[in-house]
């Protein structure tokens, strides 16, 4: 599938008509027409309406809603409604509730109050999906199935009795014997040797640090368990609706779910994104997630399934989006590969936990700046519709790895690292220079890239290290950051030393870690570096690393690692293999990234870095987006200087 569906950009949002009387539905469809809405996501939280009691179904209202939408030419992204089970179901089966690591049973007074491991939940959820699929599988307005909603958002893990049973089954499939599990988990440490799978429980709150391999296996198991629920629902709707694509909404770089695995199972990737309007770093984080979504789909178009037109209602203070800011974030997503711009939600709720969350049609009604901006964007996207399916070329790759994220967050590490923050530090330097980045899993493929950056690939198997080693060998540039290649997939320290087969390619030997810990009560130490890259500074991490067969570009000036190598480069014919043994601060990362981009001969769409304006080419269009509340001027290659007002954006062709 090249484009997501149909011949127009998706434009619309979650539509929750069950919250309103029927006469409001007439106005909804009329105003959707005015706004240029092309798709509505219906039924996300409708289970208790669709099945008011065991065995009792009520589809009449949904028949009516879907009929109205189809008649108006609005595509239907039909939700399977399984994210919020009805009270009668939980009352009859209290054991289906999720349980936290501390043993707290979560109440059904909100949403997502189900254990992903509960057979009762699964049975009833699939019965609902079957009923929906049977009734609407061939509906003329159907353009996609929207399975569940934001899996694992509020319940990232469940530790109840059903979890124990399911975890054991997952472990039996992974390790055929208990002996194999004992070896993999290193259970001779602290007398954890198991004599049978039935002794194993989920890793609930324990006296001190838990078994690291058990913890990461529980993370993997949880991601797989949610995915299995997705798969079961998807199978039903696919059978009922051949050719209709199936998705579930992702949540950016989201810790609980390994989206590399998930992305293989959806027909197109979709994402929910709520950047804080007043956070100056939010545009970078948003760009990162857009690039991640495109990359998860291996370059195929994706849909921004939910964003806010203005304020959310779950931050301590909920700033509105400034005039133009909704458009700026929307065009950012289109620039980075989205074929759909959708919102939570169409009409702002009058009741419930999200009544202060903005919507396409706010409490103030159509005579409002929010609705006018929505209508203008709908019209603009209609004009841009020929860009659907257009590719976003990237020559830089950054490795993103869920196993490493999970491992780095465990208690027993040389230093705690915020993995996504570290990835974003590298990403920001490319973003500021308008070099588009693809994210790639640890084992590649890397062939399409001139430059590959590897931040803290803490957990790496031989396949990943071999794939990375091939980058400089074929003439590319490889940049490997600290804390890479330390552990194998069982979280055992790699027997042949840190970096495994990459050590030779990088020409380094790591002897000992030396994290830069602050003295009690003191600020985090700054590490100064000097060398051929000039004066640099860093923090957090240092190490005793030998430059065995490589050029030292920067050395530590301070502390116990004084004069030891901090940044090295090994030339391999046309290729280069860099090792960065510390956490460079942003200006130093910028300096290194500038050098790398120049060295790789990557032509950029602008002539200098910018902290505020991003310029991205998609197909034959160049998107220029100013994220700042001030006017900005930027020199766009081939188009000269462009001046954009606060949160201004333009699309240039040619
Ligand atoms: C998520 C959910 C929506 C809504 C929005 C806004 O994206 O999917 O149902 O709760 O957040 O908070």
Boltz pocket constraint, residues with backbone or C-beta under 6 A from the ligand:
constraints:
  - pocket:
      binder: B
      contacts: [[A, 149], [A, 150], [A, 272], [A, 306], [A, 312], [A, 313], [A, 314], [A, 344], [A, 354], [A, 357]]
      max_distance: 6.0
